[in-house]
Amino acid sequence: MGSIIPEITLNDGVKLPVVGLGTYTLRGSEGVQSIVHAIRSGYRLLDSAYNYENEGTVGEAVRRSTVPREELIIASKLPGRYHTYDKAVKAIQESLYRAQLDYYDLYLIHWPNPNQGHYVEAWQALIDAKKWGLIRSIGVSNFLPDHLDRLIEQTGVTPSVNQIELHPLFNQAEQRQYHEAHGIVTESWSPLAHGNEVLNHETIRQIAERHGKSISQTILRWHVQLGAVSIPKSASAARQVENLSIFDFTLDEEEMKQINGLSRPDGRIRNQDPAVYEEF
Ligand SMILES: NC(=O)c1ccc[n+]([C@@H]2O[C@H](COP(=O)([O-])OP(=O)(O)OC[C@H]3O[C@@H](n4cnc5c(N)ncnc54)[C@H](OP(=O)(O)O)[C@@H]3O)[C@@H](O)[C@H]2O)c1
């Protein structure tokens, strides 16, 4: 089956499907099977990370799928412990060896780790790795406007993507405005709030029922209409297909407003504020 997912063009011309597959916890042979199924169902963007320890699983699924490599968008992320320039370059190479790929389509700095303070060096390594042909598009994850300003000021290169926590309980309105003003695409992590109580939310249920859709589909449609790329993770073949079946209905302005109204300042699901939280 071909892909039916609309695409969004990044500031460097690379195109991303507006829905991709999150792969956190998809590992080993079961993970490979899940990812192969997802590709067969139409997923083209696969979101991985060095720290998920599943770049090998993703690479194996890519080789087992019948979709040509160049039609897939494979993403990974640089861990915090490798932010100094030389370590970052080696980690990017190691990421490629693990996946047995010649290049990543998208590579992100996973967290800014502002107290550690080496993220500009890490960014320079991504800029160079792109020049060397190891990465097609470079971006970041969990960067606040201050961190992005610093990258842009010190290197002149604006990230193509910022992957951030974004779901109905935490809709990141200000951060999205900043991205829009700087031509950065917003990518939503934990778009379904990690499958928490939001998947039983009464307000979203009523909207979903009106459209004959599930709560998950309604939330993923909301992400599309916000202009964000989302990467729901599902190990289940049926739920993977369900999560892609969101291009045959539209939420009206009032419905968008109702879902936006669920956002709360303390809505982060794991209390990971990038101003203080660091991950290595
Ligand atoms: N950059 C970062 O710092 C960062 C942080 C967190 C996550 N991420 C990325 O974002 C991806 C997605 O985030 P996430 O995995 O935390 O959470 P998520 O995608 O919001 O939710 C995944 C959970 O929802 C369930 N689910 C999926 N589709 C469903 C459906 N249609 N109906 C009911 N339940 C459904 C899944 O269970 P089943 O698998 O059983 O379907 C799983 O338990 C990750 O996999 C990772 O790639 C990035």
The ligand as an SDF file (V2000), in Angstrom:
LIG
                    3D

 48 52  0  0  0  0  0  0  0  0999 V2000
   12.1210   14.0030   21.8600 N   0  0  0  0  0  0  0  0  0  0  0  0
   11.7420   13.5200   23.0230 C   0  0  0  0  0  0  0  0  0  0  0  0
   12.2610   13.9190   24.0730 O   0  0  0  0  0  0  0  0  0  0  0  0
   10.6720   12.4830   23.0890 C   0  0  0  0  0  0  0  0  0  0  0  0
   10.0580   12.1700   24.3150 C   0  0  0  0  0  0  0  0  0  0  0  0
    9.0370   11.2120   24.3270 C   0  0  0  0  0  0  0  0  0  0  0  0
    8.6470   10.6030   23.1310 C   0  0  0  0  0  0  0  0  0  0  0  0
    9.2960   10.9080   21.9390 N   0  0  0  0  0  0  0  0  0  0  0  0
    8.8830   10.2700   20.6470 C   0  0  0  0  0  0  0  0  0  0  0  0
    7.4890   10.4390   20.4980 O   0  0  0  0  0  0  0  0  0  0  0  0
    6.8910    9.1610   20.2650 C   0  0  0  0  0  0  0  0  0  0  0  0
    5.4670    9.1250   20.7640 C   0  0  0  0  0  0  0  0  0  0  0  0
    5.3970    9.4090   22.1400 O   0  0  0  0  0  0  0  0  0  0  0  0
    5.0010    8.3030   23.2370 P   0  0  0  0  0  0  0  0  0  0  0  0
    5.4120    6.9680   22.7550 O   0  0  0  0  0  0  0  0  0  0  0  0
    5.5550    8.7950   24.5240 O   0  0  0  0  0  0  0  0  0  0  0  0
    3.4410    8.4290   23.3950 O   0  0  0  0  0  0  0  0  0  0  0  0
    2.1430    8.5510   22.4350 P   0  0  0  0  0  0  0  0  0  0  0  0
    2.4970    8.2740   21.0220 O   0  0  0  0  0  0  0  0  0  0  0  0
    1.4870    9.8220   22.7890 O   0  0  0  0  0  0  0  0  0  0  0  0
    1.2500    7.3820   23.0060 O   0  0  0  0  0  0  0  0  0  0  0  0
    1.6370    6.0440   22.9150 C   0  0  0  0  0  0  0  0  0  0  0  0
    0.7170    5.2020   23.7860 C   0  0  0  0  0  0  0  0  0  0  0  0
   -0.6270    5.3120   23.3050 O   0  0  0  0  0  0  0  0  0  0  0  0
   -1.1000    4.0320   22.9040 C   0  0  0  0  0  0  0  0  0  0  0  0
   -1.8530    4.2310   21.6500 N   0  0  0  0  0  0  0  0  0  0  0  0
   -1.3670    4.5450   20.4320 C   0  0  0  0  0  0  0  0  0  0  0  0
   -2.3650    4.6790   19.5310 N   0  0  0  0  0  0  0  0  0  0  0  0
   -3.5130    4.4420   20.2020 C   0  0  0  0  0  0  0  0  0  0  0  0
   -4.8700    4.4220   19.8200 C   0  0  0  0  0  0  0  0  0  0  0  0
   -5.2550    4.6720   18.5770 N   0  0  0  0  0  0  0  0  0  0  0  0
   -5.8030    4.1260   20.7900 N   0  0  0  0  0  0  0  0  0  0  0  0
   -5.4310    3.8610   22.0730 C   0  0  0  0  0  0  0  0  0  0  0  0
   -4.1470    3.8680   22.4840 N   0  0  0  0  0  0  0  0  0  0  0  0
   -3.1910    4.1670   21.5580 C   0  0  0  0  0  0  0  0  0  0  0  0
    0.1180    3.1570   22.7140 C   0  0  0  0  0  0  0  0  0  0  0  0
   -0.1520    1.8160   23.0300 O   0  0  0  0  0  0  0  0  0  0  0  0
    0.0520    0.6040   21.9500 P   0  0  0  0  0  0  0  0  0  0  0  0
    1.4920    0.6490   21.5220 O   0  0  0  0  0  0  0  0  0  0  0  0
   -0.3070   -0.6110   22.7270 O   0  0  0  0  0  0  0  0  0  0  0  0
   -0.8920    0.9100   20.8190 O   0  0  0  0  0  0  0  0  0  0  0  0
    1.0740    3.7460   23.7510 C   0  0  0  0  0  0  0  0  0  0  0  0
    0.8170    3.2170   25.0390 O   0  0  0  0  0  0  0  0  0  0  0  0
    7.8470    8.2050   20.9950 C   0  0  0  0  0  0  0  0  0  0  0  0
    7.6440    6.8670   20.6170 O   0  0  0  0  0  0  0  0  0  0  0  0
    9.1720    8.7830   20.5790 C   0  0  0  0  0  0  0  0  0  0  0  0
    9.4660    8.3860   19.2480 O   0  0  0  0  0  0  0  0  0  0  0  0
   10.2770   11.8520   21.9070 C   0  0  0  0  0  0  0  0  0  0  0  0
  1  2  1  0
  2  3  2  0
  2  4  1  0
  4  5  1  0
  4 48  2  0
  5  6  2  0
  6  7  1  0
  7  8  2  0
  8  9  1  0
  8 48  1  0
  9 10  1  0
  9 46  1  0
 10 11  1  0
 11 12  1  0
 11 44  1  0
 12 13  1  0
 13 14  1  0
 14 15  2  0
 14 16  1  0
 14 17  1  0
 17 18  1  0
 18 19  2  0
 18 20  1  0
 18 21  1  0
 21 22  1  0
 22 23  1  0
 23 24  1  0
 23 42  1  0
 24 25  1  0
 25 26  1  0
 25 36  1  0
 26 27  1  0
 26 35  1  0
 27 28  2  0
 28 29  1  0
 29 30  1  0
 29 35  2  0
 30 31  1  0
 30 32  2  0
 32 33  1  0
 33 34  2  0
 34 35  1  0
 36 37  1  0
 36 42  1  0
 37 38  1  0
 38 39  2  0
 38 40  1  0
 38 41  1  0
 42 43  1  0
 44 45  1  0
 44 46  1  0
 46 47  1  0
M  CHG  2   8   1  16  -1
M  END
$$$$
